[in-house]
């Protein structure tokens, strides 16, 4: 009789261990999936916010001229969102040199501002301006909304 009771206890212990293992594994999967979905949701929210923000941003270059080391750009905000930063890319078409300058500014909708950028390359012939904005803690730039112009001598 002792022999049968021991076998019955072993079976019950194995079932308890399997059940505990399943509960622990399920709990680990739950926490992993919760963390994964929160991260994915944040990424998707940032992408949508960036796309919507870029739809409301547009700048145009009214004029661009240069002297020895400075580039002067008259920039106008053509849309409904304030432009908070710009990336200026200056090109030399003869040697394909490139100078990049990121500038923080506040350009309200419908307003024009003259921007003075120090350029490290000589004979700047062409300029691109990429607008950017801030939405809460999200800082984004909109390369699809870049403005371009040929550069004249001041």
C-alpha positions in Angstrom: 0.0 0.0 0.0 2.9 2.4 0.7 4.1 1.8 -2.8 0.9 3.0 -4.5 0.7 6.1 -2.4 4.2 7.2 -3.3 3.5 6.8 -7.0 0.4 9.0 -6.6 2.3 11.7 -4.8 5.0 11.8 -7.6 2.3 12.3 -10.2 0.8 15.2 -8.3 4.2 16.8 -7.8 4.9 16.6 -11.5 1.6 18.2 -12.3 2.2 21.0 -9.8 5.7 21.6 -11.3 4.3 21.6 -14.9 1.5 24.0 -14.0 3.9 26.4 -12.1 6.3 26.3 -15.2 3.3 27.2 -17.5 2.3 30.1 -15.2 5.8 31.5 -15.0 6.3 31.2 -18.8 2.9 32.8 -19.4 3.8 35.7 -17.1 7.1 36.3 -18.8 5.4 36.3 -22.2 2.8 38.8 -20.9 5.4 41.2 -19.7 7.4 40.9 -22.9 4.4 41.5 -25.2 3.3 44.4 -23.1 6.7 46.0 -23.4 6.9 45.3 -27.1 3.5 46.7 -27.9 4.2 49.9 -25.9 7.5 50.4 -27.8 5.8 49.8 -31.1 2.9 52.1 -30.3 5.4 54.9 -29.4 7.3 54.4 -32.7 4.1 54.6 -34.7 2.8 57.6 -32.8 6.1 59.4 -33.5 6.0 58.6 -37.2 2.4 59.8 -37.6 3.1 63.0 -35.6 6.1 63.6 -37.9 4.1 63.1 -41.0 1.3 65.4 -39.8 3.8 68.0 -38.6 5.6 68.0 -41.9 2.3 68.5 -43.8 1.9 71.8 -41.9 5.5 73.0 -42.6 6.7 74.7 -45.8 9.4 77.4 -46.4 10.5 79.3 -49.4 13.7 81.1 -50.2 12.9 84.6 -51.4 16.6 85.5 -52.0 20.0 84.1 -51.3 23.3 86.0 -51.7 26.8 85.6 -50.4 30.0 87.5 -49.7 33.4 86.2 -48.6 32.3 83.8 -45.8 28.7 84.6 -45.2 25.5 83.4 -46.8 22.4 85.6 -46.4 19.0 83.9 -47.0 15.6 85.5 -46.8 13.3 82.7 -45.7 9.5 82.8 -45.6 7.2 80.4 -43.7 4.4 79.4 -46.1 2.3 77.1 -44.0 0.5 76.9 -40.6 3.1 75.6 -38.2 6.0 77.5 -36.7 9.4 76.5 -38.1 11.7 75.9 -35.1 14.9 74.9 -36.8 16.4 74.6 -40.3 19.3 72.7 -41.9 21.1 74.8 -44.5 23.1 72.9 -47.1 25.4 75.0 -49.3 26.9 73.6 -52.6 29.7 74.6 -54.8 28.7 73.2 -58.2 32.1 73.2 -59.7 33.8 71.0 -57.1 30.6 69.5 -55.5 31.7 70.7 -52.1 29.1 70.7 -49.3 28.7 72.8 -46.2 26.0 71.9 -43.7 24.7 74.3 -40.9 21.9 73.6 -38.5 20.3 76.7 -37.1 17.6 77.1 -34.4 15.1 79.9 -35.1 11.5 80.8 -34.6 9.8 81.6 -37.9 6.0 82.0 -37.4 3.5 81.3 -40.2 3.5 83.9 -42.9 6.6 85.7 -41.6 9.9 86.3 -43.3 13.3 86.3 -41.7 16.9 87.0 -42.9 19.3 84.3 -41.9 23.0 84.8 -41.8 25.0 81.5 -42.2 28.8 81.2 -42.0 29.9 79.0 -44.9 33.2 77.2 -45.0 33.4 76.7 -48.8 34.1 79.3 -51.4 32.0 80.0 -54.5 28.7 78.8 -53.1 26.4 78.6 -56.0 23.4 76.7 -54.7 21.6 76.4 -51.3 19.0 74.1 -49.8 17.0 74.7 -46.7 15.3 71.9 -44.8 12.7 73.1 -42.3 12.0 71.4 -39.0 9.7 71.9 -36.0 9.0 70.7 -32.5 5.8 69.0 -31.3 6.0 68.5 -27.6 9.1 66.5 -27.0 9.3 65.3 -30.6 11.8 67.2 -32.8 11.6 66.5 -36.5 12.9 67.7 -39.8 11.1 67.5 -43.1 13.5 66.8 -46.0 10.6 66.4 -48.4 9.7 70.1 -47.8 13.2 71.5 -48.6 13.4 74.8 -50.4 16.2 75.5 -53.0 17.7 78.5 -54.6 20.7 79.7 -56.6 23.0 82.0 -54.7 23.9 85.4 -56.1 26.8 87.7 -55.0 25.7 90.5 -52.5 
